[in-house]
Amino acid sequence: MGFLDRSRTIAPPGWNRWLIPPAALSVHLAIGQAYAWSVFKPPLESSLHLTGTQSALPFQLGIVMLGLSAAFGGTLVERNGPRWAMFVSATCFSSGFLISALGAWTEQYWLVVLGYGFVGGIGLGIGYISPVSTLIKWFPDRPGMATGIAIMGFGGGALIASPWSAQMLESFGRDSGGIAQTFLVHGIVYAVFMSVGVFLVRVPAQVEEQKIVRSAVNVSARNALRTPQFWCLWVVLCFNVTAGIGILEKASPMIRDFFAETATPVAAGAAAGFVALLSLANMIGRIVWSSTSDLVGRKNVYRLYLGAGALTYLVLALSGNASTPLFVVCAMLILSFYGGGFATIPAYLKDLFGTYQVGAIHGRLLTAWSLAGVLGPLIVNAIADSQKAAGKTGPDLYTASLFIMIALLVVGFVANELVRPVAAKYHEPEKEEAVR
């Protein structure tokens, strides 16, 4: 495999480990564009005559493919190394935009779904897990902080992509031709940007690697699937993600719907700014809450995500359109918990299962994200569409969805309380503890 071979990425003596987070960020900031999808929903719906549920399909399929490609590709990422994974991610993610551009130009929506959702989704999954195992090996003393820095990029990608995409749509036009040009520019720029990570990433030398990542507990990916701890965390991640992603995918039209009939309706530009604010909260939550977990413990910080998240949703449901600032603050808090959940889960897995195959275990756990990527947007869009058909407007379009999210977060809270240390029968023998 030449340049992409794992042996070509081994760090020389004295390599600065603080160069690894920027390499991870170059990939995660790019693929984090997925969180800005709601900016494309209104122009796609008007130019291709789609419903809200239909316009969510590329995003939903992208998240499904993220989880599936992470699950099936996790072992390959461990075997072939982060440079190979980042290259595959850049190729698929950028190609997805190019296919989507063709679909928008020809007004063939299925090509947008195929490109952005299927091909681009594979790039999302491989890119998402590409640096996680490597970061944990370089930063065994602060795993929550290390993974938080990188995964912060995924949450913050929309902070850049949302206003950038909105500006391009204004410049190129909000018709199918303008959407196609916007997709084309995205594909080219992200290919270049992600190449930085491909060239910069390194793995620890074998001797150093064995020294820094040796854990008291090491469980294989295969055995992890047999533990109740894995499935408890699967439920925790699935429902925490469902609760956040439902708002995120619908963010731009949701805030406009909520306040459409008030004295201060929200304009399209302000709605795009709201998406950027959610991205900022998502990004900050990933580094702040994951770093906090290094101090207070993973279980405690998930109690915050799920418990306080449910209460915040309750405030949203009860306050309706009474206050725009209150709506924005609550949504930002929910998205900070959503992002923090993603950034903390690799460290939670490391605590429970060790570092032996944590990348592959993380990949398998992300199938929870696949289901959540369908559930969240489906719940919010389907209920909103049905309420709209019944003549409802404003907050009434979303009230039922908000209460469903509260129930899911409560179930996730219970699942987190059931997590216990992994039984010794699932541990790897002492002689197999070294990372391969």
VOPAGU-2260 file (C-alpha; in pm, 1 decimal, decimal comma):
REM VOPAGU-2260
SITE   aa  ch    i         X         Y         Z
SITE  MET   A    0       0,0       0,0       0,0
SITE  GLY   A    1     309,8     224,2      -2,0
SITE  PHE   A    2     246,2     568,1     145,4
SITE  LEU   A    3     -76,2     451,8     313,2
SITE  ASP   A    4      78,4     147,7     481,7
SITE  ARG   A    5      71,7     149,7     861,0
SITE  SER   A    6     448,9      92,3     871,4
SITE  ARG   A    7     497,8     425,5     690,7
SITE  THR   A    8     313,2     613,5     966,2
SITE  ILE   A    9     522,0     500,8    1265,3
SITE  ALA   A   10     642,9     806,9    1452,8
SITE  PRO   A   11    1019,9     863,6    1469,9
SITE  PRO   A   12    1183,1     909,8    1812,8
SITE  GLY   A   13    1088,7    1240,3    1971,6
SITE  TRP   A   14     774,1    1289,9    1764,9
SITE  ASN   A   15     549,4    1552,1    1928,2
SITE  ARG   A   16     220,6    1387,8    2024,4
SITE  TRP   A   17      43,4    1726,4    2007,7
SITE  LEU   A   18      61,4    1707,6    1628,6
SITE  ILE   A   19    -190,9    1422,9    1632,5
SITE  PRO   A   20    -497,7    1626,7    1742,9
SITE  PRO   A   21    -458,6    1873,8    1450,7
SITE  ALA   A   22    -439,6    1577,5    1211,1
SITE  ALA   A   23    -760,6    1440,5    1358,6
SITE  LEU   A   24    -924,4    1782,9    1349,1
SITE  SER   A   25    -857,2    1825,7     977,1
SITE  VAL   A   26   -1074,3    1519,9     912,0
SITE  HIS   A   27   -1339,5    1579,3    1176,3
SITE  LEU   A   28   -1393,2    1945,8    1090,5
SITE  ALA   A   29   -1461,7    1838,7     731,2
SITE  ILE   A   30   -1698,2    1548,3     795,2
SITE  GLY   A   31   -1872,4    1756,3    1062,6
SITE  GLN   A   32   -2038,3    1935,0     770,0
SITE  ALA   A   33   -2308,9    1670,5     808,4
SITE  TYR   A   34   -2451,9    1876,0    1094,9
SITE  ALA   A   35   -2517,7    2165,3     856,3
SITE  TRP   A   36   -2749,9    1958,7     636,7
SITE  SER   A   37   -3056,4    2152,0     754,5
SITE  VAL   A   38   -2929,7    2454,7     557,1
SITE  PHE   A   39   -2990,0    2256,5     236,6
SITE  LYS   A   40   -3337,0    2134,7     333,9
SITE  PRO   A   41   -3546,7    2442,3     239,4
SITE  PRO   A   42   -3385,9    2497,1    -105,7
SITE  LEU   A   43   -3405,5    2124,6    -185,8
SITE  GLU   A   44   -3767,5    2109,8     -78,5
SITE  SER   A   45   -3862,7    2409,4    -294,0
SITE  SER   A   46   -3655,6    2323,9    -602,8
SITE  LEU   A   47   -3724,2    1948,0    -608,7
SITE  HIS   A   48   -4071,4    1958,9    -447,7
SITE  LEU   A   49   -3987,3    1745,4    -143,5
SITE  THR   A   50   -4149,3    1706,5     197,5
SITE  GLY   A   51   -3951,6    1759,2     516,5
SITE  THR   A   52   -3930,0    1383,1     564,2
SITE  GLN   A   53   -3798,4    1331,6     208,8
SITE  SER   A   54   -3537,2    1606,5     236,2
SITE  ALA   A   55   -3401,9    1437,9     550,4
SITE  LEU   A   56   -3318,5    1113,9     362,4
SITE  PRO   A   57   -2958,8    1198,9     260,7
SITE  PHE   A   58   -2876,0    1296,4     618,6
SITE  GLN   A   59   -3047,8     991,6     765,0
SITE  LEU   A   60   -2876,2     751,1     524,7
SITE  GLY   A   61   -2544,5     923,4     589,1
SITE  ILE   A   62   -2575,5     860,3     963,5
SITE  VAL   A   63   -2685,3     499,5     900,6
SITE  MET   A   64   -2379,7     443,1     681,2
SITE  LEU   A   65   -2162,8     616,9     939,4
SITE  GLY   A   66   -2255,2     358,3    1200,1
SITE  LEU   A   67   -2239,6      60,6     964,7
SITE  SER   A   68   -1906,7     155,2     804,6
SITE  ALA   A   69   -1760,4     228,5    1149,6
SITE  ALA   A   70   -1880,0    -110,8    1274,9
SITE  PHE   A   71   -1755,4    -312,5     978,6
SITE  GLY   A   72   -1448,4     -97,8     916,4
SITE  GLY   A   73   -1332,0     -69,3    1276,7
SITE  THR   A   74   -1109,7    -377,3    1256,3
SITE  LEU   A   75    -965,8    -259,8     922,0
SITE  VAL   A   76    -884,8      78,2    1073,0
SITE  GLU   A   77    -701,9     -93,3    1360,3
SITE  ARG   A   78    -512,6    -315,5    1116,4
SITE  ASN   A   79    -428,5     -67,0     839,3
SITE  GLY   A   80    -374,6     239,8    1053,6
SITE  PRO   A   81    -514,1     593,6    1066,4
SITE  ARG   A   82    -353,0     724,1     745,2
SITE  TRP   A   83    -525,7     458,6     534,1
SITE  ALA   A   84    -853,7     533,2     711,8
SITE  MET   A   85    -825,9     909,3     662,0
SITE  PHE   A   86    -748,6     862,5     291,5
SITE  VAL   A   87   -1051,8     636,9     243,1
SITE  SER   A   88   -1264,5     887,1     433,9
SITE  ALA   A   89   -1149,3    1183,1     223,6
SITE  THR   A   90   -1207,8     993,0    -100,4
SITE  CYS   A   91   -1560,8     880,0      -9,9
SITE  PHE   A   92   -1672,1    1202,0     156,6
SITE  SER   A   93   -1556,3    1424,0    -129,9
SITE  SER   A   94   -1690,9    1186,8    -395,3
SITE  GLY   A   95   -2027,2    1194,2    -220,5
SITE  PHE   A   96   -2050,6    1568,4    -276,7
SITE  LEU   A   97   -1955,1    1533,8    -641,7
SITE  ILE   A   98   -2225,7    1271,6    -699,1
SITE  SER   A   99   -2473,3    1493,0    -513,4
SITE  ALA   A  100   -2377,8    1786,9    -734,7
SITE  LEU   A  101   -2463,9    1578,5   -1039,6
SITE  GLY   A  102   -2793,3    1478,4    -880,1
SITE  ALA   A  103   -2890,9    1837,8    -802,3
SITE  TRP   A  104   -2785,7    1958,0   -1149,5
SITE  THR   A  105   -2995,0    1692,6   -1324,5
SITE  GLU   A  106   -3273,4    1714,7   -1060,9
SITE  GLN   A  107   -3235,3    1344,4    -986,3
SITE  TYR   A  108   -3283,6    1338,9    -611,1
SITE  TRP   A  109   -3189,6     973,6    -582,0
SITE  LEU   A  110   -2834,3    1070,9    -683,2
SITE  VAL   A  111   -2821,8    1319,8    -395,1
SITE  VAL   A  112   -2934,4    1044,7    -157,8
SITE  LEU   A  113   -2680,5     802,3    -306,7
SITE  GLY   A  114   -2393,5    1050,0    -307,1
SITE  TYR   A  115   -2435,3    1236,0      18,4
SITE  GLY   A  116   -2606,2     953,7     206,7
SITE  PHE   A  117   -2444,5     629,0      93,0
SITE  VAL   A  118   -2099,4     715,3     -45,0
SITE  GLY   A  119   -2046,8    1018,7     176,4
SITE  GLY   A  120   -2179,9     826,2     475,6
SITE  ILE   A  121   -1904,7     567,1     435,9
SITE  GLY   A  122   -1656,1     853,8     446,9
SITE  LEU   A  123   -1824,3     980,0     763,5
SITE  GLY   A  124   -1790,8     647,4     944,6
SITE  ILE   A  125   -1433,4     565,3     848,9
SITE  GLY   A  126   -1324,4     923,7     910,1
SITE  TYR   A  127   -1498,3     944,1    1245,6
SITE  ILE   A  128   -1317,8     646,1    1398,6
SITE  SER   A  129    -987,8     695,4    1211,3
SITE  PRO   A  130    -805,4     891,4    1485,3
SITE  VAL   A  131    -980,3     768,0    1802,5
SITE  SER   A  132    -770,0     462,7    1885,1
SITE  THR   A  133    -450,2     648,8    1791,1
SITE  LEU   A  134    -534,4     941,8    2017,8
SITE  ILE   A  135    -604,7     713,9    2314,4
SITE  LYS   A  136    -265,9     548,0    2261,9
SITE  TRP   A  137     -85,5     882,5    2248,0
SITE  PHE   A  138    -276,0    1027,7    2547,4
SITE  PRO   A  139    -336,5     743,5    2797,0
SITE  ASP   A  140    -318,5     995,0    3081,8
SITE  ARG   A  141    -602,5    1211,7    2945,8
SITE  PRO   A  142    -819,2    1001,6    2711,9
SITE  GLY   A  143   -1132,7    1210,6    2758,3
SITE  MET   A  144    -953,7    1533,2    2670,8
SITE  ALA   A  145    -770,2    1379,8    2373,9
SITE  THR   A  146   -1074,2    1230,0    2206,9
SITE  GLY   A  147   -1271,6    1541,2    2298,0
SITE  ILE   A  148   -1030,3    1762,3    2104,1
SITE  ALA   A  149   -1066,3    1555,1    1788,6
SITE  ILE   A  150   -1435,5    1478,1    1810,3
SITE  MET   A  151   -1489,0    1846,0    1891,0
SITE  GLY   A  152   -1406,8    1902,5    1525,1
SITE  PHE   A  153   -1697,6    1687,2    1413,4
SITE  GLY   A  154   -1932,8    1891,5    1627,2
SITE  GLY   A  155   -1780,5    2219,0    1509,5
SITE  GLY   A  156   -1778,4    2137,6    1140,2
SITE  ALA   A  157   -2119,0    2297,8    1090,7
SITE  LEU   A  158   -1997,1    2615,5    1258,0
SITE  ILE   A  159   -1791,9    2667,2     943,3
SITE  ALA   A  160   -2012,5    2484,6     694,8
SITE  SER   A  161   -2345,8    2642,3     788,2
SITE  PRO   A  162   -2269,6    3009,0     710,4
SITE  TRP   A  163   -2036,6    2905,0     427,6
SITE  SER   A  164   -2307,8    2694,5     264,1
SITE  ALA   A  165   -2572,2    2962,6     319,4
SITE  GLN   A  166   -2349,0    3224,1     158,7
SITE  MET   A  167   -2277,7    3002,6    -143,3
SITE  LEU   A  168   -2648,2    2933,3    -189,0
SITE  GLU   A  169   -2711,5    3308,0    -186,7
SITE  SER   A  170   -2432,8    3363,5    -441,4
SITE  PHE   A  171   -2501,7    3068,2    -672,8
SITE  GLY   A  172   -2879,4    3064,4    -624,9
SITE  ARG   A  173   -3118,5    2845,6    -427,9
SITE  ASP   A  174   -3240,1    2656,7    -734,1
SITE  SER   A  175   -3109,2    2314,0    -839,8
SITE  GLY   A  176   -2818,7    2469,0   -1032,2
SITE  GLY   A  177   -2704,6    2674,1    -733,8
SITE  ILE   A  178   -2729,1    2373,0    -503,6
SITE  ALA   A  179   -2520,1    2170,5    -751,3
SITE  GLN   A  180   -2245,5    2433,8    -760,1
SITE  THR   A  181   -2243,3    2452,2    -380,9
SITE  PHE   A  182   -2204,4    2072,9    -355,1
SITE  LEU   A  183   -1922,0    2082,7    -612,4
SITE  VAL   A  184   -1723,8    2343,2    -420,3
SITE  HIS   A  185   -1771,4    2145,1     -98,4
SITE  GLY   A  186   -1633,1    1829,1    -258,0
SITE  ILE   A  187   -1318,4    1996,1    -388,4
SITE  VAL   A  188   -1237,7    2203,9     -80,0
SITE  TYR   A  189   -1292,3    1919,2     165,8
SITE  ALA   A  190   -1069,2    1685,4     -36,6
SITE  VAL   A  191    -781,5    1931,3       1,0
SITE  PHE   A  192    -850,0    2006,2     366,8
SITE  MET   A  193    -870,1    1641,3     471,3
SITE  SER   A  194    -539,6    1567,1     298,2
SITE  VAL   A  195    -364,8    1756,1     579,0
SITE  GLY   A  196    -460,7    1481,6     824,0
SITE  VAL   A  197    -353,4    1209,4     580,7
SITE  PHE   A  198       0,3    1351,7     564,0
SITE  LEU   A  199      33,6    1454,5     930,0
SITE  VAL   A  200     -98,8    1157,0    1129,7
SITE  ARG   A  201     142,8     914,0    1301,5
SITE  VAL   A  202     110,8     608,4    1528,0
SITE  PRO   A  203     339,1     541,2    1826,4
SITE  ALA   A  204     641,1     318,9    1767,9
SITE  GLN   A  205     569,3     -42,5    1869,5
SITE  VAL   A  206     787,6     -42,6    2183,7
SITE  GLU   A  207     648,0     290,5    2298,8
SITE  GLU   A  208     295,3     182,6    2209,9
SITE  GLN   A  209     311,3    -128,3    2425,9
SITE  LYS   A  210     451,8      77,4    2710,8
SITE  ILE   A  211     189,9     352,0    2711,0
SITE  VAL   A  212    -131,2     164,4    2636,4
SITE  ARG   A  213    -104,4    -144,3    2854,4
SITE  SER   A  214    -423,8    -169,7    3062,9
SITE  ALA   A  215    -530,7    -370,4    3365,2
SITE  VAL   A  216    -841,5    -477,0    3169,9
SITE  ASN   A  217    -833,6    -570,4    2802,3
SITE  VAL   A  218   -1136,7    -711,3    2621,3
SITE  SER   A  219   -1153,1    -805,5    2254,3
SITE  ALA   A  220   -1417,3    -657,2    2025,6
SITE  ARG   A  221   -1572,1   -1002,3    1989,8
SITE  ASN   A  222   -1603,1   -1054,0    2364,7
SITE  ALA   A  223   -1725,2    -698,1    2420,6
SITE  LEU   A  224   -2040,1    -778,5    2223,6
SITE  ARG   A  225   -2116,2   -1052,9    2475,9
SITE  THR   A  226   -2115,2    -819,6    2775,8
SITE  PRO   A  227   -2419,5    -638,1    2917,6
SITE  GLN   A  228   -2199,1    -329,6    2957,8
SITE  PHE   A  229   -2164,4    -292,8    2580,7
SITE  TRP   A  230   -2540,9    -306,0    2527,1
SITE  CYS   A  231   -2614,0     -68,3    2813,5
SITE  LEU   A  232   -2378,0     183,2    2654,1
SITE  TRP   A  233   -2537,9     110,4    2315,2
SITE  VAL   A  234   -2877,3     216,0    2456,3
SITE  VAL   A  235   -2722,6     520,1    2626,8
SITE  LEU   A  236   -2558,2     639,4    2305,4
SITE  CYS   A  237   -2858,9     561,2    2085,0
SITE  PHE   A  238   -3111,0     756,2    2291,8
SITE  ASN   A  239   -2879,0    1045,7    2374,3
SITE  VAL   A  240   -2806,8    1083,0    2002,0
SITE  THR   A  241   -3173,1    1045,6    1902,9
SITE  ALA   A  242   -3266,7    1329,2    2136,3
SITE  GLY   A  243   -3004,0    1564,0    1995,0
SITE  ILE   A  244   -3004,1    1473,3    1629,1
SITE  GLY   A  245   -3377,6    1526,0    1593,6
SITE  ILE   A  246   -3330,8    1896,5    1669,4
SITE  LEU   A  247   -3004,9    1928,1    1476,6
SITE  GLU   A  248   -3133,5    1786,8    1148,8
SITE  LYS   A  249   -3444,0    2009,8    1161,0
SITE  ALA   A  250   -3280,0    2311,0    1326,1
SITE  SER   A  251   -3320,7    2574,5    1054,7
SITE  PRO   A  252   -3688,4    2513,1     969,1
SITE  MET   A  253   -3774,1    2429,4    1332,4
SITE  ILE   A  254   -3682,2    2768,4    1477,7
SITE  ARG   A  255   -3863,9    2941,0    1191,0
SITE  ASP   A  256   -4176,8    2732,6    1250,6
SITE  PHE   A  257   -4168,3    2791,5    1626,9
SITE  PHE   A  258   -4173,3    3170,1    1596,4
SITE  ALA   A  259   -4347,0    3217,4    1258,7
SITE  GLU   A  260   -4663,6    3358,7    1416,0
SITE  THR   A  261   -4497,0    3576,4    1679,7
SITE  ALA   A  262   -4406,8    3943,9    1664,7
SITE  THR   A  263   -4044,4    3849,3    1594,9
SITE  PRO   A  264   -4033,7    3579,7    1322,6
SITE  VAL   A  265   -3694,7    3427,7    1242,1
SITE  ALA   A  266   -3550,5    3503,2     896,5
SITE  ALA   A  267   -3361,2    3248,8     684,8
SITE  GLY   A  268   -3025,9    3410,7     760,2
SITE  ALA   A  269   -3093,4    3409,9    1134,0
SITE  ALA   A  270   -3199,9    3046,2    1114,4
SITE  ALA   A  271   -2865,2    2961,1     952,0
SITE  GLY   A  272   -2700,5    3149,6    1238,3
SITE  PHE   A  273   -2897,6    2935,1    1482,6
SITE  VAL   A  274   -2755,8    2623,4    1313,6
SITE  ALA   A  275   -2407,4    2769,0    1361,2
SITE  LEU   A  276   -2479,2    2835,2    1730,4
SITE  LEU   A  277   -2590,9    2476,4    1777,4
SITE  SER   A  278   -2270,7    2366,0    1610,9
SITE  LEU   A  279   -2072,1    2583,8    1851,3
SITE  ALA   A  280   -2252,7    2428,4    2149,2
SITE  ASN   A  281   -2199,5    2082,2    2003,6
SITE  MET   A  282   -1828,7    2155,5    1959,6
SITE  ILE   A  283   -1769,2    2315,6    2299,5
SITE  GLY   A  284   -1965,1    2041,2    2474,4
SITE  ARG   A  285   -1736,6    1779,0    2325,8
SITE  ILE   A  286   -1417,9    1919,9    2473,2
SITE  VAL   A  287   -1560,2    2066,2    2797,6
SITE  TRP   A  288   -1774,4    1771,4    2908,6
SITE  SER   A  289   -1528,1    1501,7    2794,5
SITE  SER   A  290   -1244,6    1676,4    2979,7
SITE  THR   A  291   -1471,1    1704,3    3283,7
SITE  SER   A  292   -1525,8    1328,4    3266,1
SITE  ASP   A  293   -1153,0    1278,0    3331,3
SITE  LEU   A  294   -1213,3    1445,0    3668,6
SITE  VAL   A  295   -1561,5    1330,3    3775,6
SITE  GLY   A  296   -1587,2     995,8    3595,8
SITE  ARG   A  297   -1773,7     882,0    3284,2
SITE  LYS   A  298   -2082,8     753,5    3461,7
SITE  ASN   A  299   -2139,5    1080,7    3645,3
SITE  VAL   A  300   -2107,4    1294,1    3336,6
SITE  TYR   A  301   -2358,4    1073,8    3151,1
SITE  ARG   A  302   -2599,0    1128,6    3438,1
SITE  LEU   A  303   -2570,8    1496,1    3351,2
SITE  TYR   A  304   -2622,2    1444,2    2977,4
SITE  LEU   A  305   -2932,0    1231,4    3019,1
SITE  GLY   A  306   -3090,6    1375,3    3334,4
SITE  ALA   A  307   -3035,4    1745,0    3269,9
SITE  GLY   A  308   -3109,5    1684,8    2901,9
SITE  ALA   A  309   -3455,6    1549,5    2984,0
SITE  LEU   A  310   -3528,0    1849,3    3207,6
SITE  THR   A  311   -3414,9    2091,8    2936,8
SITE  TYR   A  312   -3644,5    1926,0    2683,8
SITE  LEU   A  313   -3928,0    1966,6    2934,0
SITE  VAL   A  314   -3857,9    2341,4    2952,3
SITE  LEU   A  315   -3871,3    2360,8    2571,7
SITE  ALA   A  316   -4199,4    2172,0    2557,7
SITE  LEU   A  317   -4367,1    2383,7    2825,8
SITE  SER   A  318   -4237,6    2726,9    2719,4
SITE  GLY   A  319   -4331,5    2694,7    2350,4
SITE  ASN   A  320   -4268,3    3017,7    2158,7
SITE  ALA   A  321   -4275,5    3242,3    2467,2
SITE  SER   A  322   -3910,6    3342,5    2433,8
SITE  THR   A  323   -3664,9    3313,0    2145,0
SITE  PRO   A  324   -3356,2    3349,6    2370,2
SITE  LEU   A  325   -3486,5    3074,2    2602,2
SITE  PHE   A  326   -3543,6    2846,1    2303,4
SITE  VAL   A  327   -3190,3    2910,2    2171,7
SITE  VAL   A  328   -3024,8    2857,9    2513,0
SITE  CYS   A  329   -3213,2    2532,5    2578,2
SITE  ALA   A  330   -3132,3    2398,6    2231,5
SITE  MET   A  331   -2764,7    2486,4    2276,4
SITE  LEU   A  332   -2752,7    2310,5    2614,6
SITE  ILE   A  333   -2912,7    1997,9    2466,3
SITE  LEU   A  334   -2661,4    2000,8    2181,1
SITE  SER   A  335   -2370,7    2042,2    2424,6
SITE  PHE   A  336   -2486,3    1722,4    2601,1
SITE  TYR   A  337   -2529,8    1553,8    2263,5
SITE  GLY   A  338   -2174,0    1641,0    2160,5
SITE  GLY   A  339   -2032,5    1556,1    2500,4
SITE  GLY   A  340   -2188,8    1210,2    2476,9
SITE  PHE   A  341   -1999,7    1139,3    2156,3
SITE  ALA   A  342   -1667,9    1268,2    2286,4
SITE  THR   A  343   -1687,7    1083,0    2618,5
SITE  ILE   A  344   -1791,6     741,6    2485,9
SITE  PRO   A  345   -1442,0     634,0    2363,7
SITE  ALA   A  346   -1296,8     702,0    2709,3
SITE  TYR   A  347   -1591,2     520,6    2872,5
SITE  LEU   A  348   -1515,6     220,9    2648,3
SITE  LYS   A  349   -1146,6     241,1    2735,2
SITE  ASP   A  350   -1230,4     239,8    3107,8
SITE  LEU   A  351   -1452,0     -67,9    3071,9
SITE  PHE   A  352   -1277,4    -270,9    2800,0
SITE  GLY   A  353    -917,7    -145,5    2795,6
SITE  THR   A  354    -716,1     -33,3    2494,7
SITE  TYR   A  355    -664,6    -373,6    2330,3
SITE  GLN   A  356    -927,5    -326,9    2055,6
SITE  VAL   A  357   -1099,5      -7,9    2168,0
SITE  GLY   A  358   -1115,0     130,1    1812,3
SITE  ALA   A  359   -1302,1    -174,6    1684,8
SITE  ILE   A  360   -1534,2    -174,3    1988,1
SITE  HIS   A  361   -1604,2     194,3    1932,2
SITE  GLY   A  362   -1686,7     123,2    1569,7
SITE  ARG   A  363   -1938,8    -143,5    1665,3
SITE  LEU   A  364   -2098,0      82,6    1924,6
SITE  LEU   A  365   -2159,7     346,2    1658,3
SITE  THR   A  366   -2432,4     125,6    1509,7
SITE  ALA   A  367   -2638,0     294,0    1783,6
SITE  TRP   A  368   -2577,5     618,4    1594,8
SITE  SER   A  369   -2710,0     454,2    1276,9
SITE  LEU   A  370   -3043,2     377,4    1441,8
SITE  ALA   A  371   -3054,1     717,5    1611,1
SITE  GLY   A  372   -2984,3     887,5    1278,8
SITE  VAL   A  373   -3307,5     736,6    1147,3
SITE  LEU   A  374   -3515,9     765,2    1465,8
SITE  GLY   A  375   -3443,8    1127,9    1554,7
SITE  PRO   A  376   -3522,6    1292,6    1218,7
SITE  LEU   A  377   -3806,7    1046,9    1153,0
SITE  ILE   A  378   -3979,3    1127,4    1482,0
SITE  VAL   A  379   -3945,2    1503,9    1440,4
SITE  ASN   A  380   -4019,7    1525,4    1065,6
SITE  ALA   A  381   -4302,8    1270,9    1052,9
SITE  ILE   A  382   -4487,2    1425,9    1346,6
SITE  ALA   A  383   -4431,7    1778,7    1213,0
SITE  ASP   A  384   -4560,2    1677,3     867,3
SITE  SER   A  385   -4870,1    1510,8    1014,1
SITE  GLN   A  386   -4943,1    1805,6    1242,6
SITE  LYS   A  387   -4900,6    2044,6     951,8
SITE  ALA   A  388   -5144,1    1837,0     744,9
SITE  ALA   A  389   -5391,6    1864,6    1032,5
SITE  GLY   A  390   -5367,8    2243,5    1020,8
SITE  LYS   A  391   -5143,9    2290,0    1325,3
SITE  THR   A  392   -4875,1    2559,1    1332,3
SITE  GLY   A  393   -4594,8    2692,0    1551,6
SITE  PRO   A  394   -4475,9    2490,1    1854,4
SITE  ASP   A  395   -4771,4    2251,5    1814,3
SITE  LEU   A  396   -4580,8    2093,2    1524,9
SITE  TYR   A  397   -4312,5    1970,9    1766,3
SITE  THR   A  398   -4463,4    1930,7    2115,0
SITE  ALA   A  399   -4526,2    1555,3    2081,5
SITE  SER   A  400   -4169,7    1502,5    1953,2
SITE  LEU   A  401   -4023,1    1682,9    2253,1
SITE  PHE   A  402   -4206,6    1459,3    2500,2
SITE  ILE   A  403   -4092,0    1148,1    2312,5
SITE  MET   A  404   -3731,6    1269,0    2347,2
SITE  ILE   A  405   -3780,1    1314,0    2722,8
SITE  ALA   A  406   -3895,6     952,7    2754,1
SITE  LEU   A  407   -3595,8     824,3    2555,6
SITE  LEU   A  408   -3350,3    1018,4    2772,8
SITE  VAL   A  409   -3505,3     869,6    3087,8
SITE  VAL   A  410   -3455,1     517,9    2945,8
SITE  GLY   A  411   -3093,6     607,3    2865,4
SITE  PHE   A  412   -3043,2     733,8    3220,9
SITE  VAL   A  413   -3156,4     396,8    3359,4
SITE  ALA   A  414   -2926,0     209,0    3119,2
SITE  ASN   A  415   -2628,5     415,2    3239,0
SITE  GLU   A  416   -2710,1     329,8    3600,6
SITE  LEU   A  417   -2688,8     -41,6    3512,3
SITE  VAL   A  418   -2326,0     -20,1    3390,9
SITE  ARG   A  419   -2082,3    -218,5    3609,3
SITE  PRO   A  420   -1717,0    -330,3    3564,8
SITE  VAL   A  421   -1668,0    -605,5    3304,7
SITE  ALA   A  422   -1647,3    -958,7    3448,8
SITE  ALA   A  423   -1304,4   -1124,0    3443,1
SITE  LYS   A  424   -1423,9   -1407,0    3215,7
SITE  TYR   A  425   -1433,1   -1161,6    2923,3
SITE  HIS   A  426   -1074,8   -1036,1    2974,4
SITE  GLU   A  427    -794,1   -1126,3    2736,6
SITE  PRO   A  428    -514,6   -1352,7    2867,0
SITE  GLU   A  429    -212,3   -1165,0    3001,1
SITE  LYS   A  430      13,4   -1266,0    2712,1
SITE  GLU   A  431    -224,7   -1112,9    2454,8
SITE  GLU   A  432    -254,9    -771,3    2613,1
SITE  ALA   A  433      -6,3    -595,1    2388,1
SITE  VAL   A  434    -167,5    -388,9    2113,7
SITE  ARG   A  435    -139,1    -539,0    1769,0
